């Protein structure tokens, strides 16, 4: 039997659970007493800065190199991944989450544009692939404005990317 200072762990847990508030208002007061809004405030500020940098009319005019991560510039995708960490972290997945990127892959060290097959096959140009990605991005934003959840779900952009944009 697990014990702490000769008190069974089961007893300690039971006492801890019994000391918690039992109705919603008590739970809310318990939460609000210690809740620090600083993280949320920072996230909202970062989101506001992001929206100022990338208004819809800017996104419509965006070029391939303005968009892709991997060119060493302050691209849209680099900003989405790095500058907006305070409201959600999307690092860890490959850059394919953006639909198209500039760089190498695990199996090919050649640095070049790479894209997921859902935005085009090897027979189309990088600019055509980017046009498909950009259309999906603009459609996503419109679907978000309209609260069209079916269209959001069906949008070909990665779930992680969609969640960050919306």
C-alpha distance (Angstrom), angle and dihedral (degrees) to the residues before:
residue distance angle dihedral
X1 . . .
X2 3.82 . .
X3 3.78 114.5 .
X4 3.75 138.6 176.9
X5 3.82 116.2 -158.8
X6 3.81 88.7 -14.2
X7 3.83 92.2 -56.0
X8 3.81 115.6 118.7
X9 3.79 113.7 -114.0
X10 3.80 89.7 -127.4
X11 3.82 89.6 59.9
X12 3.80 92.2 47.9
X13 3.80 91.6 51.3
X14 3.81 93.0 46.1
X15 3.83 90.7 51.7
X16 3.81 91.4 47.9
X17 3.80 92.4 50.6
X18 3.81 92.4 45.8
X19 3.81 90.6 53.2
X20 3.81 92.3 57.8
X21 3.81 119.0 99.5
X22 3.79 114.1 -94.7
X23 3.80 105.6 -156.0
X24 3.78 128.8 57.7
X25 3.82 97.0 -111.1
X26 3.79 91.0 51.3
X27 3.80 90.3 48.2
X28 3.81 90.5 49.4
X29 3.82 92.1 50.2
X30 3.82 89.6 46.8
X31 3.82 89.6 52.7
X32 3.81 96.9 42.8
X33 3.80 92.5 50.0
X34 3.81 92.0 68.8
X35 3.81 101.9 22.3
X36 3.79 113.7 121.8
X37 3.81 113.1 -155.7
X38 3.82 94.2 -165.3
X39 3.82 94.5 98.5
X40 3.78 92.6 47.4
X41 3.82 91.0 46.0
X42 3.82 90.7 51.6
X43 3.81 91.0 48.2
X44 3.81 92.3 50.8
X45 3.79 90.3 48.1
X46 3.82 91.9 50.6
X47 3.81 90.2 48.0
X48 3.80 90.4 51.0
X49 3.80 91.1 51.0
X50 3.81 90.4 48.4
X51 3.81 91.9 51.3
X52 3.81 90.2 49.9
X53 3.81 90.9 51.2
X54 3.80 93.7 47.4
X55 3.80 112.4 33.3
X56 3.79 116.2 170.1
X57 3.83 94.3 -99.8
X58 3.83 89.0 54.7
X59 3.81 91.5 50.9
X60 3.80 91.0 52.0
X61 3.84 90.3 56.2
X62 3.81 95.8 41.5
X63 3.82 117.0 128.2
X64 3.79 127.6 -145.0
X65 3.81 92.8 -100.1
X66 3.82 91.0 46.2
X67 3.80 87.2 56.9
X68 3.82 109.6 38.8
X69 3.75 127.3 87.3
X70 3.80 115.2 -136.1
X71 3.79 103.2 53.5
X72 3.80 92.8 95.7
X73 3.78 92.3 -115.3
X74 3.77 134.9 114.5
X75 3.79 91.9 -92.7
X76 3.78 128.3 171.8
X77 3.81 92.1 -107.7
X78 3.81 93.0 47.2
X79 3.79 88.9 51.8
X80 3.81 92.2 47.8
X81 3.79 91.5 50.4
X82 3.80 101.8 39.5
X83 3.80 111.9 19.2
X84 3.79 94.4 49.0
X85 3.81 100.1 50.0
X86 3.78 91.7 116.6
X87 3.78 91.8 72.7
X88 3.80 98.9 34.2
X89 3.79 136.8 -7.9
X90 3.79 116.1 -138.1
X91 3.78 101.1 167.6
X92 3.76 119.6 123.1
X93 3.79 99.3 54.3
X94 3.80 116.9 93.2
X95 3.79 121.6 -93.0
X96 3.81 87.6 -104.6
X97 3.81 85.0 87.2
X98 3.83 85.2 82.2
X99 3.81 93.4 56.6
X100 3.81 93.5 -120.8
X101 3.80 132.7 28.3
X102 3.80 141.7 163.8
X103 3.79 116.7 -115.6
X104 3.77 146.1 61.2
X105 3.78 132.8 -57.3
X106 3.79 132.7 -139.2
X107 3.79 91.3 -99.4
X108 3.83 98.8 38.0
X109 3.83 122.9 44.0
X110 3.83 92.3 -167.9
X111 3.81 111.1 116.2
X112 3.80 108.5 -132.1
X113 3.79 142.8 118.5
X114 3.80 112.3 -61.7
X115 3.77 129.8 -175.3
X116 3.77 143.2 176.2
X117 3.79 116.8 -98.9
X118 3.82 92.1 -121.2
X119 3.82 88.5 74.1
X120 3.78 96.8 46.5
X121 3.75 146.3 -39.2
X122 3.79 131.0 -109.4
X123 3.82 91.3 -84.5
X124 3.81 95.7 71.0
X125 3.78 130.2 71.0
X126 3.78 126.3 -105.9
X127 3.80 89.1 -111.7
X128 3.81 90.4 55.2
X129 3.80 90.3 49.6
X130 3.79 89.5 49.0
X131 3.81 90.3 50.4
X132 3.82 87.9 55.9
X133 3.82 91.6 47.9
X134 3.80 92.1 47.1
X135 3.81 91.3 48.8
X136 3.81 88.8 51.8
X137 3.83 90.3 49.5
X138 3.81 93.2 49.6
X139 3.83 90.9 44.9
X140 3.80 89.3 50.9
X141 3.79 92.3 53.3
X142 3.81 91.4 47.9
X143 3.81 91.3 47.9
X144 3.80 89.1 50.2
X145 3.81 91.4 52.2
X146 3.80 89.7 50.6
X147 3.82 92.8 43.4
X148 3.80 87.3 -126.5
X149 3.79 97.3 162.5
X150 3.79 94.2 176.7
X151 3.82 91.0 56.7
X152 3.81 90.1 45.6
X153 3.81 90.7 52.8
X154 3.81 92.1 46.5
X155 3.81 94.0 48.1
X156 3.84 108.8 113.9
X157 3.83 95.8 -134.3
X158 3.80 114.5 106.7
X159 3.80 116.8 -86.4
X160 3.80 90.9 -121.7
X161 3.80 92.2 53.2
X162 3.81 93.3 44.6
X163 3.79 91.8 51.7
X164 3.79 91.3 51.2
X165 3.81 93.8 48.5
X166 3.77 95.7 47.4
